[in-house]
């Protein structure tokens, strides 16, 4: 799942080396939280107009996890350059 999210994100941004994912599967609500960090200049590419790209990413991941019946929450973050490198 993490590899799929990484592949989708890296193919959308102009700086693929700056993509970073943190996974928090010990959330109190029973969901798996994916924190996707990208370069600030790529944030618009990941979100898209009116959030269409972000919704599409979520839909792809939900389709993959559907047989396993667990919940996923994806958080799109813009990280400062010093945190990415």
C-alpha positions in Angstrom: 0.0 0.0 0.0 2.8 2.4 0.9 4.6 1.5 -2.3 1.5 2.2 -4.4 1.1 5.6 -2.8 4.8 6.4 -3.3 4.6 5.4 -6.9 1.5 7.5 -7.6 3.0 10.6 -5.8 6.4 10.3 -7.5 4.8 10.2 -10.9 2.8 13.3 -10.3 5.3 15.7 -8.9 8.2 17.5 -10.5 10.6 16.7 -7.7 10.1 12.9 -7.1 13.1 12.6 -4.7 11.4 14.9 -2.3 8.4 12.6 -1.7 8.2 11.1 1.7 5.6 8.9 3.4 5.1 8.3 7.1 2.7 5.6 8.3 0.9 5.7 11.6 -1.0 2.4 12.1 -1.4 2.7 15.8 -4.0 5.4 15.7 -6.6 5.4 18.4 -9.5 5.3 15.8 -8.3 2.0 14.3 -7.4 3.7 11.0 -4.1 3.6 9.2 -2.8 7.2 8.6 -0.6 7.9 5.7 1.2 11.3 5.8 2.4 12.2 2.3 5.0 14.9 2.3 6.0 16.7 -0.9 8.0 19.8 -1.9 6.0 23.0 -1.4 6.1 23.7 -5.1 4.5 20.3 -5.9 1.6 20.7 -3.5 -0.7 21.9 -6.3 0.1 18.9 -8.4 -0.8 16.5 -5.7 -4.0 18.2 -4.7 -5.1 19.2 -8.2 -8.0 21.6 -9.1 -10.7 21.4 -6.5 -8.9 18.4 -5.0 -9.6 16.1 -8.0 -6.1 14.5 -8.0 -6.2 13.9 -4.2 -9.6 12.3 -4.5 -8.4 10.1 -7.3 -5.4 9.0 -5.2 -7.7 8.2 -2.3 -10.1 6.2 -4.6 -7.3 4.1 -6.0 -6.1 3.2 -2.5 -9.6 2.5 -1.3 -10.1 0.1 -4.2 -6.9 -1.7 -3.2 -7.8 -2.1 0.5 -11.5 -2.9 0.0 -11.0 -6.7 0.2 -9.1 -6.3 3.5 -11.8 -4.2 5.2 -9.7 -1.7 7.1 -9.8 2.0 7.0 -7.1 4.4 5.6 -6.7 8.1 6.1 -4.4 10.0 3.8 -3.0 13.4 4.8 -1.3 15.5 2.2 1.4 17.7 3.7 3.7 20.4 2.4 7.1 19.9 4.1 9.8 22.6 4.3 12.8 21.8 2.2 15.1 21.2 5.2 12.8 18.5 6.5 12.6 16.7 3.1 16.4 16.6 2.5 
